[in-house]
Amino acid sequence: MYEKNWDLEPEGDIVPLTDPKVSEAIPAHDVLAAGFPCQPFSKSGKQHGFRDSTRGTLFFNICQILERRRPTIVFLENVRNLAGPRQRETWRTIVEELRNLGYAVSDEPTVFSPHLLPPELGGAPQVRERVFIFGVQVGRDRAWEMTDLPTVVKNVPRDGFDPQSWDIQKYLTDDREIEDLDKFRLSASEIRWIEAWDDFVTTLREDGVSRLPGFPIWADHLRARLPRGYRDLPSWKIDFLEKNKNLYVDHRAAIDSWLTRWEGLAGFPLSRRKLEWQAQDMESLWDCVMHLRPSGIRAKRPTYLPALVAITQTSIYGPRRRRITPDEAKLLQGLPHDFEFGEQSHAASYKQLGNGVSVGAAKYVFENGVKLFQDELLQSARHLAGISRRVGRPAPRKKLSRSA
């Protein structure tokens, strides 16, 4: 991809390139921008963090480059869950390591999503919250003194921009121009699942429900009695079960009629017996953007899309009854229209995009990081030569306090 689109030839795998014996392979540079594998931290993974024996440790390969070359700026990106409650030790380790290497970084993660930026600033209609870490080389002692730094940007719309003003249709290709359109159309089974739940939405509307509930609707628990022993379940599941019961009791006749028409959703996979309605006052699922998720069919207004992922959950645009194409998805990552995937499968292209970084969001955070650290960047330029001469003498390591 790099060679095809930007005429850049990657040097190779970071692991052997950061071996101390060949560390000279990494040239001197001003900015190190990097993403390390997200699976150890992602909610869709096992969340082992740095305990992951292969992927999770690549952060330390990045640190080896920083220790050897001391670039002025380090700019890292990862999934939102990197700073989640299950990764507190991981986050603390990252901050400690960067400060011990002389980089001033905030205790708090900078989180941002491209759907919060207007299009003229590089925004895109995709909810893609990511953690960004912006650090400036100021020397180890000063890095540990600068512990009250703010986040680079706040995770809010820029200058009052309304994310609901996005219109995903503007990013879609005319169906007549898609050569292999049938590959993106929904299957007969998928259409049946959606038709059933679309009938559910219509049924409740006709029964006087003006706004469908936002909690997950579980067909198997639309009943008047709660299952035996349900009080032993987690509190969140008890809450959903009780809400499903109340919904059924309030609209028993209508829901019974719907279940009869669809034979109780017989033959539907478990994940297709659930609906997550996030579409507010939309009239039909076919007017929405949909995601066929392990947790159910999720429907939302056709403004911005859920995050592109590297697995088979490509967004469905209801009005056209098809999934978005890789060429459409690339625009959601800020890639240009003339970006080429080459001769590879659609699955490989979706995976690459799902693992990619939103160009507009990264640019926005980076520019604001430069503004925030403007004084430190000037001072860093003056001290950089002295710092580089001391690289071979590691200083004692410091630790963050538990309250940090």
Wavefront OBJ file of the C-alpha trace (Angstrom):
o trace
v 0.000 0.000 0.000
v 2.773 2.454 0.895
v 4.683 1.707 -2.275
v 1.603 1.802 -4.491
v 0.105 5.025 -3.190
v 3.028 7.049 -1.835
v 6.116 5.533 -3.460
v 7.511 4.725 0.004
v 9.259 1.430 0.638
v 8.930 0.278 4.274
v 12.186 -0.889 5.850
v 10.602 -3.939 7.492
v 9.459 -5.383 10.803
v 10.027 -3.098 13.807
v 11.205 -5.968 16.042
v 14.537 -6.797 14.332
v 15.035 -3.134 13.414
v 15.026 -2.169 17.094
v 17.496 -4.831 18.169
v 20.413 -2.988 19.830
v 22.820 -4.625 17.381
v 21.154 -2.984 14.377
v 19.572 0.090 15.990
v 21.558 2.308 13.624
v 19.036 1.223 10.976
v 16.642 3.795 12.477
v 17.814 7.210 11.223
v 17.742 10.413 13.260
v 14.333 12.083 13.069
v 12.236 14.874 14.627
v 8.892 13.110 15.035
v 8.117 9.492 15.839
v 4.507 8.668 15.005
v 3.390 5.158 15.878
v 0.516 2.885 16.648
v 1.138 -0.353 18.502
v -1.191 -3.360 18.140
v -4.551 -2.648 19.717
v -5.746 -6.241 20.276
v -4.196 -6.540 23.759
v -6.263 -3.523 24.877
v -9.380 -3.643 22.702
v -12.753 -4.653 24.103
v -13.007 -7.115 21.218
v -9.776 -8.797 22.381
v -8.798 -10.477 25.639
v -7.511 -7.208 27.161
v -4.273 -8.731 28.424
v -2.435 -5.443 27.916
v 1.331 -5.722 28.313
v 0.878 -9.283 29.554
v 0.281 -10.199 25.904
v 3.546 -11.946 25.047
v 3.793 -10.811 21.420
v 1.702 -7.873 20.296
v 1.440 -6.044 23.620
v 5.184 -5.676 24.076
v 5.750 -3.717 20.850
v 5.344 -0.500 22.839
v 8.766 -1.249 24.286
v 10.226 -1.513 20.773
v 8.991 2.027 20.243
v 10.708 3.001 23.498
v 13.980 1.543 22.208
v 13.815 3.905 19.231
v 13.021 6.824 21.535
v 15.925 5.959 23.820
v 18.369 5.704 20.933
v 17.256 8.677 18.825
v 15.370 11.011 21.194
v 13.157 12.668 18.549
v 11.652 15.992 19.610
v 8.070 14.715 19.447
v 6.487 11.317 20.015
v 2.912 10.864 18.794
v 1.160 7.572 19.596
v -2.327 6.248 18.864
v -4.368 3.329 20.148
v -7.915 2.203 20.921
v -10.091 4.041 23.435
v -9.907 1.126 25.838
v -6.155 1.615 26.300
v -7.104 4.125 28.990
v -10.101 2.139 30.226
v -10.572 0.810 33.766
v -9.093 -2.614 32.951
v -5.902 -1.082 31.578
v -4.912 1.278 34.402
v -1.625 -0.511 35.010
v -0.876 -0.446 31.287
v -1.616 3.280 31.039
v 0.512 4.014 34.105
v 3.395 2.034 32.595
v 3.196 3.963 29.311
v 3.334 7.333 31.099
v 6.197 6.188 33.343
v 8.273 4.894 30.443
v 7.810 8.035 28.355
v 8.704 10.332 31.249
v 11.761 8.267 32.104
v 12.820 8.776 28.484
v 12.409 12.520 28.922
v 9.004 13.091 27.320
v 6.504 15.460 28.889
v 3.075 13.802 28.652
v -0.241 14.263 30.392
v -1.483 11.891 33.090
v -4.824 11.967 31.297
v -5.327 10.422 27.852
v -6.353 12.585 24.925
v -9.399 10.969 23.331
v -10.871 12.216 20.066
v -13.123 11.068 17.206
v -13.256 12.340 13.597
v -17.060 12.788 13.667
v -16.543 15.732 16.052
v -14.676 17.714 13.380
v -16.374 19.564 10.502
v -15.405 18.313 7.045
v -13.359 21.420 6.224
v -11.010 20.504 9.118
v -10.630 16.883 8.022
v -13.547 15.428 9.933
v -15.429 12.369 8.711
v -18.810 10.786 9.541
v -17.411 7.939 11.635
v -17.468 7.512 15.424
v -13.908 6.448 16.038
v -12.772 7.406 19.515
v -9.055 6.811 19.863
v -6.447 7.562 22.496
v -3.682 9.891 21.317
v -0.462 10.441 23.284
v 1.509 13.572 22.429
v 4.893 13.954 24.123
v 7.740 16.460 23.823
v 11.382 15.793 24.727
v 12.200 18.090 27.651
v 14.612 15.920 29.633
v 13.792 13.343 32.278
v 13.771 15.584 35.350
v 11.559 18.192 33.761
v 9.248 15.543 32.322
v 8.562 14.292 35.859
v 7.958 17.862 37.020
v 5.362 18.527 34.305
v 2.654 16.263 35.741
v -0.273 18.706 35.572
v -0.468 18.957 31.791
v -3.947 19.202 30.238
v -5.151 16.900 27.508
v -4.249 18.121 24.023
v -7.892 18.426 22.937
v -11.240 17.672 24.511
v -13.480 14.930 23.157
v -16.230 17.364 22.140
v -17.380 18.869 18.820
v -15.078 21.565 17.483
v -16.449 25.124 17.791
v -20.060 24.052 18.230
v -20.112 21.761 15.187
v -23.190 19.520 15.214
v -22.270 15.871 14.408
v -25.921 15.219 13.566
v -25.420 17.401 10.485
v -23.395 14.651 8.805
v -25.134 12.955 5.867
v -23.554 9.604 5.076
v -25.176 9.495 1.641
v -22.779 12.208 0.455
v -19.928 9.739 0.923
v -21.525 6.911 -1.043
v -20.906 5.950 -4.645
v -23.800 5.759 -7.089
v -24.790 2.082 -7.177
v -24.642 2.150 -10.985
v -20.907 2.878 -10.785
v -20.059 -0.096 -8.531
v -18.826 -2.926 -10.744
v -19.287 -5.791 -8.283
v -22.390 -4.416 -6.556
v -23.849 -7.868 -5.841
v -20.956 -8.581 -3.455
v -22.214 -5.828 -1.168
v -25.942 -6.553 -1.326
v -27.604 -8.189 1.657
v -28.297 -11.910 1.609
v -31.824 -13.306 1.750
v -31.312 -14.284 5.402
v -30.082 -10.817 6.325
v -33.070 -9.214 4.617
v -35.416 -11.520 6.522
v -33.835 -10.630 9.888
v -34.154 -6.933 9.171
v -37.687 -7.256 7.787
v -38.778 -8.998 10.984
v -37.430 -6.268 13.234
v -38.698 -3.568 10.896
v -42.153 -5.088 11.353
v -41.582 -4.926 15.126
v -40.868 -1.184 14.880
v -44.002 -0.642 12.788
v -46.082 -2.764 15.162
v -45.082 -0.765 18.219
v -45.651 2.531 16.415
v -49.168 1.410 15.497
v -49.687 0.466 19.157
v -49.026 4.030 20.230
v -45.262 4.033 20.858
v -43.975 7.299 19.425
v -40.356 6.731 20.449
v -38.905 3.236 20.670
v -36.886 2.383 23.799
v -33.121 2.667 23.609
v -32.366 -0.404 25.711
v -31.573 -3.715 23.940
v -34.745 -5.542 22.985
v -34.416 -9.301 23.375
v -37.097 -11.352 21.601
v -36.493 -14.315 23.921
v -37.321 -12.181 26.957
v -40.414 -10.396 25.717
v -42.587 -12.214 28.242
v -44.695 -11.520 31.313
v -42.526 -13.515 33.717
v -38.855 -13.145 34.435
v -36.680 -16.281 34.310
v -36.122 -18.217 37.519
v -33.004 -17.139 39.385
v -32.639 -13.940 37.374
v -31.772 -12.034 40.568
v -28.442 -13.841 40.601
v -27.481 -12.297 37.273
v -25.340 -9.142 36.880
v -27.221 -5.922 37.643
v -27.049 -4.667 34.054
v -28.720 -7.851 32.789
v -31.394 -7.724 35.481
v -32.168 -4.180 34.358
v -32.530 -5.214 30.707
v -34.689 -8.223 31.564
v -37.038 -6.089 33.654
v -37.311 -3.474 30.909
v -38.094 -6.146 28.316
v -40.759 -7.594 30.587
v -42.363 -4.180 31.121
v -42.319 -3.468 27.392
v -44.096 -6.758 26.761
v -46.696 -6.215 29.488
v -47.514 -2.742 28.146
v -47.926 -4.001 24.550
v -48.752 -7.678 24.998
v -51.313 -8.059 22.210
v -49.222 -6.227 19.614
v -46.028 -8.103 20.463
v -47.798 -11.479 20.533
v -49.188 -10.732 17.080
v -45.707 -9.828 15.835
v -44.161 -12.995 17.282
v -46.892 -15.098 15.671
v -46.347 -13.533 12.252
v -42.637 -14.330 12.439
v -43.013 -17.734 14.121
v -41.169 -16.518 17.205
v -38.141 -15.717 14.996
v -37.601 -19.448 14.538
v -34.290 -20.175 12.867
v -32.849 -16.750 13.637
v -29.331 -16.864 15.112
v -29.192 -15.733 18.726
v -27.488 -12.461 17.800
v -30.296 -11.682 15.318
v -32.988 -12.123 17.955
v -31.908 -8.815 19.484
v -32.424 -5.204 18.439
v -30.488 -2.135 19.591
v -32.536 0.862 18.465
v -30.514 4.088 18.442
v -32.426 5.758 15.634
v -34.697 8.002 17.729
v -37.748 8.942 15.637
v -36.826 7.176 12.377
v -39.779 5.292 10.918
v -38.079 2.194 9.540
v -34.899 0.165 9.816
v -34.570 0.576 6.066
v -34.148 4.310 6.592
v -31.226 3.712 8.989
v -27.605 2.734 9.064
v -27.319 -0.756 10.535
v -24.652 -2.942 12.062
v -25.065 -6.709 12.394
v -23.236 -7.103 15.684
v -22.686 -10.086 18.011
v -24.917 -8.223 20.474
v -27.745 -7.788 17.969
v -28.920 -5.655 15.068
v -28.049 -2.048 15.811
v -29.890 0.729 13.969
v -29.097 4.447 14.023
v -29.862 7.582 12.037
v -27.954 7.857 8.719
v -25.738 10.717 9.889
v -22.389 9.210 10.915
v -21.356 5.556 11.007
v -20.120 3.331 13.821
v -16.370 2.753 13.837
v -14.852 0.773 11.010
v -13.596 -2.480 12.454
v -11.167 -5.088 11.208
v -13.770 -7.869 11.404
v -16.986 -8.667 9.541
v -19.301 -5.949 10.858
v -19.313 -3.597 7.900
v -22.010 -0.923 8.140
v -25.205 -1.393 6.124
v -26.862 1.591 4.478
v -30.553 0.728 4.733
v -31.956 2.800 1.854
v -29.742 0.904 -0.596
v -29.943 -2.461 1.169
v -26.213 -3.024 0.962
v -22.963 -2.680 2.849
v -20.615 0.200 2.261
v -17.771 -0.634 -0.104
v -14.030 -0.402 0.670
v -13.833 2.643 -1.623
v -16.535 4.337 0.447
v -14.959 3.242 3.720
v -11.582 4.711 2.773
v -13.125 8.182 2.667
v -14.195 7.706 6.299
v -10.525 7.322 7.213
v -9.562 10.500 5.364
v -7.881 8.721 2.467
v -8.133 10.405 -0.954
v -10.452 9.291 -3.747
v -7.498 8.061 -5.805
v -6.167 5.767 -3.050
v -5.767 2.256 -4.504
v -6.089 -1.092 -2.748
v -4.630 -3.071 -5.604
v -5.419 -6.690 -6.356
v -6.607 -7.939 -2.985
v -9.851 -9.194 -1.445
v -12.483 -6.858 -0.055
v -11.988 -8.546 3.317
v -8.313 -7.550 3.319
v -9.216 -3.961 2.434
v -11.812 -3.732 5.208
v -9.249 -5.123 7.649
v -6.642 -2.561 6.652
v -9.141 0.268 7.038
v -10.362 -1.086 10.357
v -6.782 -1.062 11.637
v -6.094 2.383 10.212
v -6.021 5.841 11.757
v -8.366 8.679 10.842
v -6.135 11.156 9.027
v -8.202 14.217 9.970
v -8.421 13.338 13.666
v -4.677 12.633 13.896
v -3.823 15.898 12.116
v -6.122 17.907 14.392
v -4.677 16.418 17.581
v -1.086 16.776 16.359
v -1.505 20.441 15.412
v -3.051 21.223 18.795
v -0.249 19.340 20.527
v 2.324 21.537 18.785
v 0.418 24.645 19.919
v 0.127 23.393 23.501
v 3.855 22.611 23.747
v 5.129 25.548 21.718
v 7.422 26.831 24.476
v 8.690 23.350 25.311
v 9.438 22.659 21.642
v 11.652 25.755 21.462
v 13.489 24.787 24.631
v 13.776 21.190 23.483
v 15.646 22.281 20.375
v 18.232 23.992 22.580
v 18.709 21.019 24.917
v 18.454 18.174 22.410
v 22.166 17.964 21.682
v 23.044 17.636 25.353
v 20.373 15.010 25.913
v 21.567 12.880 23.006
v 25.099 12.797 24.455
v 23.756 11.227 27.665
v 21.755 8.479 25.978
v 24.208 5.752 26.981
v 23.828 6.479 30.713
v 20.351 5.372 31.839
v 18.929 7.260 34.827
v 17.154 5.552 37.740
v 13.552 4.718 36.863
v 10.677 6.558 38.484
v 7.182 5.324 39.168
v 3.823 7.064 39.111
v 1.976 7.205 42.396
v -1.077 4.980 42.693
v -3.287 8.063 42.742
v -1.932 9.380 39.462
l 1 2 3 4 5 6 7 8 9 10 11 12 13 14 15 16 17 18 19 20 21 22 23 24 25 26 27 28 29 30 31 32 33 34 35 36 37 38 39 40 41 42 43 44 45 46 47 48 49 50 51 52 53 54 55 56 57 58 59 60 61 62 63 64 65 66 67 68 69 70 71 72 73 74 75 76 77 78 79 80 81 82 83 84 85 86 87 88 89 90 91 92 93 94 95 96 97 98 99 100 101 102 103 104 105 106 107 108 109 110 111 112 113 114 115 116 117 118 119 120 121 122 123 124 125 126 127 128 129 130 131 132 133 134 135 136 137 138 139 140 141 142 143 144 145 146 147 148 149 150 151 152 153 154 155 156 157 158 159 160 161 162 163 164 165 166 167 168 169 170 171 172 173 174 175 176 177 178 179 180 181 182 183 184 185 186 187 188 189 190 191 192 193 194 195 196 197 198 199 200 201 202 203 204 205 206 207 208 209 210 211 212 213 214 215 216 217 218 219 220 221 222 223 224 225 226 227 228 229 230 231 232 233 234 235 236 237 238 239 240 241 242 243 244 245 246 247 248 249 250 251 252 253 254 255 256 257 258 259 260 261 262 263 264 265 266 267 268 269 270 271 272 273 274 275 276 277 278 279 280 281 282 283 284 285 286 287 288 289 290 291 292 293 294 295 296 297 298 299 300 301 302 303 304 305 306 307 308 309 310 311 312 313 314 315 316 317 318 319 320 321 322 323 324 325 326 327 328 329 330 331 332 333 334 335 336 337 338 339 340 341 342 343 344 345 346 347 348 349 350 351 352 353 354 355 356 357 358 359 360 361 362 363 364 365 366 367 368 369 370 371 372 373 374 375 376 377 378 379 380 381 382 383 384 385 386 387 388 389 390 391 392 393 394 395 396 397 398 399 400 401 402 403 404
